[in-house]
Amino acid sequence: MAVSFGSRTPSTKVADDPRSALTASPLRRTGAVPPDTNFVPAQAIRLDAQIAHQWPVRDQFGRGTCVAFATLAALELLEACQTDLPPERLSEQFFHHTMLDRYPLAEDVAAEVPEGGVLLHQAWLALAHSGVLGAEHAPYRIARFNADERPEHVADLEALAGQKVRMPKAYGTIGAPAEIDASHIAKITTDARTEQTILEFLKAGLPVAVGVPMFVHPSGLTNWTLPGAMRSGVVLCPEDAGAPALEGPRDEGHVVCVTGFLPDPSEPLGGWFVFRNSWGLEFASHATIPSDEISAGTRGYGLLSATHINIHCWEYLVPGAHSLAGVA
């Protein structure tokens, strides 16, 4: 089971944002934010519906590489939809190395992040300045030891990746990373309708990598690794109806690729975001079994409520498919 994560909350936090304080009782509750029935689509959105059979779910195998998996999944899906071609298999191994090696976290931030972990703002920098690489050039290493070591012939690989620079279309965060010009950053604040922002991207055909915190169950498991979540793929936050006892949020989180939306009038903000995880088919292992419960219907995929995204999203990143050189 993959239970190691690479995304944690930025240390440069928005002071008045309850998510940045890592408290168990966010000030913003679902009851204070009415659903916008004119905004929620009448039909489900599944950006990957036409390519799912050509795009098998992958597994990060316990490494802290979820940022690379989620970001590249969003890029692969976007380019497949725009070109009407099968998804290209991009290298999470090389992309993760690029984020660590070329765009390391500041020391004060790195001290709060698990060893080998990264944040989505590093993915923004890697996409905009370094590019991406096909997996055939740098296959993923599942070994825990030396898996992040410098690739062979790295200069040649970096030159090749430089031909596939992808300027991100959007980036949002509760923090303020100094490495990215403020004009490229959308602030996630307590009064932002983050779920509407993400849904608007999906309506435009744009998959989104999102980072959210984890919550802890009295058993010691997280809301992501509880048996119910592992079976169904439905990951609940404390504000969701029927959620078990959960404490947090923790300062450790997970990043996934949002690929769709399921309208649900019983959900306070209108529905559920469909996401592609990077834990192989062990996640949502029972999603294909007929049930009265809501489900993404696909092993390896899951659901986060609109409420979950609205209250707890730390970062989001929307890749772009067009090459732009010399990004400031």
N, C-alpha and C positions, 0 to 999 in steps of 0.2 A: 504494500500500500504506500502510495506517495504521500508523505505527511510533512515534507520539508518545504518551506515557502521562501520566496525571494522578495516579497513586497512588505514593507512596513511603513508606517506613517512618517512623513517628513518631519525633521526636527525643527525646521523653520515653520512654525505653526501660526495660524491665524488666532490671535488671542481670544477673540470672543466666539470662536467656533467650538461648540462642545465636543466635536469629534477630535479636535486637536488636544483637548485636555485629557483624553483617554478615560473618561468617567463612565460609570455604568448607567447614568441617567441623563441622556441628552435632553436639552431644553426643548428641542423641536419634536413634537409628537404628531402622530398621524391625524389625530382628531383636530388639530389646529390647521391642517392643510387640506381643504376640501378637494375632491377629485374634479377635474375639468372634463366633463363628459363630451365636450366638443373636440377635445384634443386626442382622446383615446380612440384608436382606429376600430372600426367595426369588425374588421377581419384580422386574423393572425398575420404576422409578418415573419417569414422565414427566409432570410437572404441566401441560405445554403441549400434550399430545397432542391435545386436542380443539379447540384454537384455533390451532395452528401455521399452518394455511392462511390465517388471517385476521391473522397477525402477522408480517409480513416482517422479516427481519433488517435492521438499520440500520448506518450507517457514520459513525464520528466524524471521518473524513477528516483524520487526522493531528494533530488538536488534542488537547490534554491534558484530554479531557472524559470519560474512561472511567468515572469515579465517577458522573457524572450519568446516563450511559447504563445502567450496571448497576443503579443504585438505582431509576431509573424503570422499567426493564424488570421488576424484581422487583415493583414496585407495580402496574404494568399487569397483569401475570400474576395476581397475587393477587386484584385486584378483578374481573378477568374470570372467574376460577374461582368467586368467591363470588357474583357476580351472574348468571352464565350469559349474559353479553352479550359482544359482540366487545370486544377490548381498546381502551381509550381511548388515543389518541395524545397523550402528554404532552410538554411542551417541555423538552428537554435544554438548549436555549439559555438559557431563563429560570432553570432550576434551577442551572445552572453559575454564571450571573451572581449569583444569590442567595447561593450558597456563598462566592464571592469577595468580594462587596460587603458582605453583612450579617454574615458569620461568617468574617472573614479569619484566617489562621493567625498565631500569635505570631511576632514577628520572628525568633527563633532557629530556629523550625521552618520558617518560610517560606524562610530562607536555604538550606535543604537540599532544597527542592522545586522542580522545574522551573517556570519562569514560566508562570502560568496553571493550574498543577496544584493539586489539592485532595486531601483525605483523607476517608475515610468518616465520621469524627466530625463533619465539617462537613455532610455529608448528613443525619446524625441531627438536627443543630440545625435545618437548613432544613426538614426534614419536620415536626418537632415544633412549630416556631414560625412558619414563614413559609408553608408549604403548597406546592402544585404548581399548574401551569397547563396548559391544553390547548395543543397545539402550534400551533393555528390563531392563537393570540394572539401567539406569539413563535416563528416558524419557525427552524430550525437554520441557522446560517451556516457554510458550509464554507470561506469565505475565511480564510486564515491571518492576514491583516492586519486589525486593528480588529475581529476577530470577537468579542472579549470586551468591546467598548465598551458603555457604559450603554444599555439599550434605550430607545426613545422611549416617552413616557407611562408611565414606570416606576412612578409612584405609583398609577396606575389598575390596572396589572398586579399590583402587590403587593396591592392591596385585593382584587382578584379571586382571587388565589392564596390569600389568607387564609381564603377560604371552604372551602378543601380542605386543611386542616391534617391531617397523618397522624402520629399518635404511633407511633414505631417499637416493635416488639414485643421486639426484642433487639439488643444491640450488644456485640461482643467485640473486644478489642485487646491487643496486647503493651505498649501505652503506657498513659498515664494522663492523657487530655485534661482540663484543669482546667475547661473550659467545660461539661462534662456532669457532673451529680451522680454520685458513685461508686455509688449504688444502682442506676443504670441501666447499669453497665458490668460485663461478664463478663471477667475476666482470662484471657488466653491465656498459659499457662505451659508449661514443658517437660514437665510431667506431665499436662497436660490432653489428653483424647481429643477433639481438635477435630473430627476426621472424624465421630465419633459425634454430636457436638452438631449439626453441619450435617445429618447424615442424619436426626436426630430432627425437625428442622424440616421437612424434605421429607416425612417420614411424616405430619406434621400438615398437609400441604398448603401449606407456607409456602416460597416461593422465597427465596433468600439471595444478597445481593451479597457477594462475597469478594475480598479483596486479597491477592496473593502477589507475592514478589519475582521478578525475572528473573535468569537465569544466563547467562554469556557462553561461547560456543563459541570455539575457537581461530581460527575464520574471522572473528571479530568480530561475527557474528550472535548473537542471543539464542536461548534455548530456545523462545521464542515465534515467532521469525521464521526459523528453520531451514526449508529446503524441505520436509522431512518433516512438520513441524508445520503448515506452511501448506497442504500437500496433504491431510493426514488430520484435522487438528484436535486430534491427541493431543499434549499439551504435557508433556514429561517433565522431572522433576527429577533431580539426581544419584543419588538413592537408588532410582530406578525401574530395573527390569530392562531391559537393552538401551539405557540412556541413553548418549548420546555423551559425549565429554569436555566437562565443563562446570565453569566456575569461578564462584565467588560464594558466597552471593547478593549481587547488587548492591544499592545503596540505591534503585534505581528499580524500580518494579513495575507491575502491571496489575490492574485490577478488572473482574470479569465477574459475570454473573448465573447462579447455579446453579439449574437447573430440573429436575434428575433424577439418577438413580443407576442404574448398570448393575452388577449383581453379577458377580463374576469370581473364582472360587476360586484362580486362579493369582496374583492380586494379593495381597500379604502382608496387607493390612488389609481385604480382602473385595470390592474393586470400584473403580469409576470414577465420578466425579461428572460429569454432563453440564452444560455451561455454554453460555450464549448469549453470543457475543462481539459486539463493536461495530466490526468491521472489514469489514462488508459480506460479499458472497459470495466475495470473494477468499480469505477464510480458510476452511480445510477445503474447498478447491475440488474435491477428488476424493472427498469423503465419501460421495457417493451411488453411486460406482462399486463394484460387488461385489468383495469382497476377503476374504481369510482373517484380516486384521488387524482388531483392535477399532476401532470408530469410532462416533461419535454418529449417523451415518447421514444427517446433514442439513448442507448447506452453511451456513457461518456459525456453526455450533455446534462444540464441541470437548469434550475429556475431560481431566480432571485426576485422577490416582490418589488413592485415600484416603490413601495414604502421603504424597503431595505436600501435601494439605491438612493432615494431622496434623502434619507437621514444619514447614511453611513458611508457613501462613496468618498474616498480620499483623493483619488486621481482617476482621470480618464485620458485616453489618447486615441485619436482618429488618424490612422495612417493615410497618406496620399499615394496615388499610383503613378504620378508623373515625376520625372527626374528634374531637379533644379540644382544647378551648381552654384557654389558661392553663397550659400545662405548666411545671412548675418546673424 
